[in-house]
């Protein structure tokens, strides 16, 4: 099976295990991102789509079962849980929360690879959210959420890499404000006022492409004290 297009997210608080799994899975041909805890995973998931999430159950703060249950409210991305507990009750709890498979620690990396490939074979090629709108309408502009493409009539609107990232972030939560701080984090920038101003500049540029009157934005709105909000028709 060809794996080079599959993007995996590893969520584990153990830095050593994160590093080993990332190295092993990248050697197997996957694109791999990593998060150190549930909060970090949420930030990563807000900006990127994944084909599979490999998640440790026992993490400080929000554990893997709770995060799985929460993610299942909005996404169908397959989840493979890793845990030091192999008891039947724990496996059942994981499956009830919405996990697709379960692998007790310690495990052989080769077994993980077999489980990952088995899950990817079972799911459709798209891991987009089933209940999220596939196309957002912004006046004359159409934004295809799955393809990450913006159209005006029959013309493709060219987006820069940062503009594409911004649209992906906003399209996960239309009608909800996203703070400048969160945008800085999700874009992978270092925090700071300078970076927040850089985000403001990118928002201004994006508005020129989607707003009839960029100086009086109606689709990419500024919400005072809360950040920016995408408001589709």
C-alpha positions in Angstrom: 0.0 0.0 0.0 1.3 3.5 -0.9 1.5 5.6 2.3 3.4 8.7 1.2 0.2 10.8 1.0 -1.1 9.8 4.4 -0.6 12.4 7.2 -0.5 11.0 10.7 -0.7 12.9 14.0 1.0 11.4 17.1 -0.3 12.6 20.5 1.9 11.5 23.4 3.4 13.3 26.4 6.5 11.2 26.4 9.0 13.0 24.2 11.2 9.9 23.7 8.3 7.8 22.4 7.0 10.7 20.3 10.4 11.0 18.6 10.8 7.2 18.1 7.3 6.8 16.6 7.8 9.8 14.4 11.1 8.5 13.1 9.8 5.0 12.5 6.6 6.1 10.7 8.4 8.6 8.5 10.8 5.8 7.5 7.7 3.8 6.6 6.7 6.6 4.2 4.2 8.6 6.2 4.0 12.3 6.7 4.0 12.7 10.5 3.2 15.5 12.9 3.3 15.3 16.7 1.6 16.9 19.7 2.7 16.8 23.3 -0.7 16.8 24.9 -4.5 17.2 24.3 -4.4 21.0 24.2 -1.5 21.0 21.7 -3.3 18.4 19.6 -6.4 20.6 19.4 -4.3 23.5 18.1 -2.7 21.3 15.5 -6.1 19.8 14.4 -7.7 23.3 14.1 -5.3 24.0 11.2 -4.6 20.7 9.5 -6.4 17.6 8.3 -5.0 14.2 9.2 -5.7 10.7 7.9 -5.1 9.0 11.3 -4.5 10.1 14.9 -2.3 7.8 17.1 -3.0 8.9 20.7 -1.7 7.9 24.1 -4.5 7.3 26.7 -2.5 8.2 29.8 -1.6 11.9 29.5 -1.5 14.7 32.1 -4.5 17.0 31.9 -7.1 15.8 29.4 -6.5 12.1 28.7 -6.7 10.3 25.4 -10.2 8.8 26.1 -11.7 12.3 26.8 -10.0 13.8 23.8 -11.2 11.0 21.6 -14.8 11.5 22.8 -14.6 15.3 22.2 -13.1 14.9 18.7 -15.8 12.5 17.7 -18.4 15.3 18.1 -16.9 17.1 15.1 -14.7 14.7 13.1 -14.5 11.2 11.7 -10.7 10.9 11.4 -9.7 7.4 12.6 -8.1 7.2 16.0 -5.7 4.5 17.3 -5.3 4.5 21.1 -2.0 3.5 22.8 -2.1 2.6 26.5 -0.1 0.8 29.2 -3.4 -0.8 30.2 -4.5 -3.9 28.2 -7.5 -4.8 30.2 -10.8 -5.5 28.4 -12.6 -2.8 30.3 -10.2 -0.1 29.1 -10.4 -1.3 25.5 -14.2 -1.2 25.7 -14.1 2.4 27.1 -11.8 3.4 24.3 -14.1 1.9 21.6 -17.2 3.5 23.3 -15.4 6.9 23.1 -15.0 6.4 19.4 -11.6 4.9 18.9 -11.1 2.7 15.8 -8.4 0.5 17.3 -6.4 -0.1 20.5 -2.8 -1.1 21.0 -1.5 -1.9 24.5 2.1 -0.9 25.4 4.7 -2.2 25.1 4.2 -3.1 21.4 6.4 -3.9 18.5 6.7 -1.0 16.0 5.9 -3.5 13.2 2.6 -4.3 14.8 1.8 -0.6 15.0 2.5 -0.3 11.3 0.3 -3.2 10.5 -2.6 -1.7 12.6 -2.1 1.7 10.9 -2.2 0.3 7.4 -5.2 -1.8 8.3 -7.1 1.2 9.5 -6.2 3.3 6.5 -7.4 0.5 4.2 -10.8 0.5 5.9 -11.5 4.2 5.7 -12.5 6.2 2.6 -9.8 8.4 1.0 -11.3 11.6 2.4 -11.1 12.3 6.1 -13.1 15.5 5.9 -15.8 16.1 8.5 -19.0 14.5 7.2 -21.3 17.1 8.8 -19.3 20.2 8.0 -20.3 22.2 4.9 -18.2 21.1 1.9 -18.5 24.5 0.2 -18.7 27.9 1.9 -20.4 30.8 0.0 -19.0 34.3 0.5 -21.1 36.4 -1.9 -19.7 35.7 -5.3 -16.8 33.7 -3.8 -17.0 29.9 -3.2 -14.6 28.2 -0.9 -14.2 24.4 -1.4 -13.3 23.2 2.1 -12.1 19.7 1.1 -9.9 20.9 -1.8 -8.8 24.1 -0.1 -9.7 26.0 -3.3 -11.4 29.4 -3.7 -13.4 30.3 -6.8 -15.0 33.4 -8.2 -17.4 32.1 -10.9 -15.2 29.8 -13.1 -12.0 31.5 -12.0 -9.7 30.0 -9.4 -8.6 32.6 -6.8 -4.9 32.3 -6.1 -4.1 32.0 -2.4 -0.7 32.2 -0.8 0.3 29.4 1.6 -0.6 31.6 4.6 -3.9 32.6 3.1 -4.7 29.0 2.5 -3.9 28.1 6.1 -6.1 31.0 7.4 -9.0 29.8 5.3 -8.6 26.2 6.6 -8.6 27.5 10.2 -11.6 29.7 9.7 -13.6 27.1 7.8 -13.4 24.6 10.7 -15.5 27.1 12.8 -17.6 29.4 10.6 -19.5 32.0 12.6 -17.2 31.7 15.6 -14.5 34.3 16.3 -10.8 33.1 16.3 -8.4 35.1 18.5 -5.3 36.6 17.0 -3.2 34.7 19.6 -4.8 31.4 18.3 -4.1 32.3 14.7 -0.5 33.0 15.5 -0.2 29.6 17.2 -2.1 27.7 14.5 0.0 29.3 11.8 3.1 28.0 13.6 4.5 31.5 14.4 6.2 32.5 17.6 4.0 34.5 19.9 4.3 38.2 20.3 2.8 41.6 19.2 4.9 41.6 16.0 3.4 38.3 14.9 -0.1 39.4 15.8 0.5 42.5 13.5 1.7 40.1 10.8 -1.5 38.2 11.1 -3.4 41.5 10.7 -1.6 42.1 7.5 -2.4 38.6 6.2 -6.1 39.2 7.1 -6.1 42.5 5.1 -4.6 40.7 2.1 -7.1 37.9 2.3 -10.0 40.4 2.5 -8.9 41.9 -0.8 -9.6 38.6 -2.4 -13.0 37.8 -0.8 -14.7 41.1 0.1 -16.7 43.3 -2.3 -15.4 46.2 -0.1 -12.3 45.2 1.9 -12.6 48.4 4.0 -16.1 47.3 5.1 -15.7 43.6 5.5 -18.8 41.5 5.7 -17.4 37.9 5.3 -14.2 38.1 7.2 -15.3 40.3 10.1 -13.4 41.8 13.0 -15.0 40.9 16.3 -14.0 43.5 18.9 -12.0 42.0 21.7 -12.4 38.5 20.3 -10.4 38.3 17.0 -11.6 37.5 13.5 -14.6 35.6 12.3 -15.6 34.0 8.9 -19.3 34.7 8.3 -20.4 32.8 5.2 -23.9 33.3 3.6 
